[in-house]
Amino acid sequence: MPDFTNLTLDFALIIKIIILLFIGLYSIFVFIIFHNIRSLSRVVAIHKTLGSPLVQTIALLHLLATVALFVVAVVIL
């Protein structure tokens, strides 16, 4: 009778690696979006508007949350 315990462990490891890979790619995507927001807000000069710093703050918080998610996923998985 075949033993499938190693197969399930290998399958779980593959799933964990795929999850970490997707979170890592998403982190890179969020970093690119954050960089684009910062560079576009430098190019477009709008005087004393609240929109640009607010969007930059939201993008920074999103970037930090994504990095924190990746770190937590590495620790948990």
C-alpha positions, 0 to 999 in steps of 0.5 A: 500500500503506498504511503501518501504522507510525503505527497501531502507535505510536498503539496502543502509546501508547494501551496505555501511557496505559491502563496508567498510568490503571489504576495511577493509579486503583489508587493512589487506591484504596490511598490511600482504604484507607490513610485508612480504616484510619487513621481506623478505628484512631483510632475503635476504642480497643483498649489495647496491641494489636499488631494496629492498628500492624501493619495501619497499617504494612502499609497504609503500605508498600502505599501506598508500593509503589503510588506507587513502582510508578506512578513507575517505570511513568511513567519506563519507559513 
